[in-house]
Amino acid sequence: MTQNLEDNKANAVAFYRMAYEGDPSRAVELYVGADYTQHNPLVGNGKQAFIDYFNEMARDYPDKSIKFVRVVAENDLVALHTHQVWPGNDQYVTMDFFRFDQQGKIVEHWDSIQEVPSESKNGNTMY
């Protein structure tokens, strides 16, 4: 089966938004394949560890927000470039990478996060 890049992009955004905004169980049910490999060292491997992590985040930080700046797809991978604002106006830029299986389900995740600095030597934004 050939990957449908537009579907994968839409599904990665929907999955991440749903989990981030407080419904990780539903996100996993709709968008994750049989197995889920996690590469973020703060999150355990597998579906339940993902759900637990995002439930804890929703409980501890209910007023956070996310904006999807870019979505890029190639082969079985989707990359998300986001801007997150957390309580106290802490701002982060994130890069998330998702691998999809042949059924169009997410089966693997990598990410990187960086706090947005108050000053930039080059004058460019991180977005």
ChimeraX attribute file (.defattr): number of C-alpha atoms within 10 A of each C-alpha:
attribute: neighborCount
match mode: 1-to-1
recipient: residues
	/A:1	7
	/A:2	9
	/A:3	17
	/A:4	15
	/A:5	18
	/A:6	13
	/A:7	11
	/A:8	27
	/A:9	20
	/A:10	12
	/A:11	21
	/A:12	28
	/A:13	16
	/A:14	15
	/A:15	21
	/A:16	19
	/A:17	18
	/A:18	17
	/A:19	22
	/A:20	19
	/A:21	18
	/A:22	19
	/A:23	17
	/A:24	24
	/A:25	17
	/A:26	14
	/A:27	20
	/A:28	22
	/A:29	12
	/A:30	14
	/A:31	18
	/A:32	22
	/A:33	18
	/A:34	12
	/A:35	14
	/A:36	20
	/A:37	17
	/A:38	20
	/A:39	13
	/A:40	13
	/A:41	9
	/A:42	8
	/A:43	14
	/A:44	16
	/A:45	17
	/A:46	15
	/A:47	20
	/A:48	14
	/A:49	14
	/A:50	19
	/A:51	21
	/A:52	15
	/A:53	15
	/A:54	21
	/A:55	19
	/A:56	12
	/A:57	16
	/A:58	18
	/A:59	10
	/A:60	10
	/A:61	14
	/A:62	14
	/A:63	12
	/A:64	18
	/A:65	15
	/A:66	18
	/A:67	12
	/A:68	15
	/A:69	12
	/A:70	12
	/A:71	19
	/A:72	14
	/A:73	20
	/A:74	13
	/A:75	12
	/A:76	18
	/A:77	20
	/A:78	24
	/A:79	21
	/A:80	21
	/A:81	21
	/A:82	20
	/A:83	21
	/A:84	19
	/A:85	18
	/A:86	14
	/A:87	11
	/A:88	8
	/A:89	9
	/A:90	12
	/A:91	19
	/A:92	17
	/A:93	19
	/A:94	21
	/A:95	16
	/A:96	18
	/A:97	20
	/A:98	22
	/A:99	22
	/A:100	24
	/A:101	18
	/A:102	12
	/A:103	12
	/A:104	20
	/A:105	22
	/A:106	27
	/A:107	19
	/A:108	20
	/A:109	19
	/A:110	15
	/A:111	16
	/A:112	11
	/A:113	14
	/A:114	11
	/A:115	14
	/A:116	17
	/A:117	11
	/A:118	6
	/A:119	9
	/A:120	10
	/A:121	5
	/A:122	6
	/A:123	7
	/A:124	8
	/A:125	9
	/A:126	15
	/A:127	10
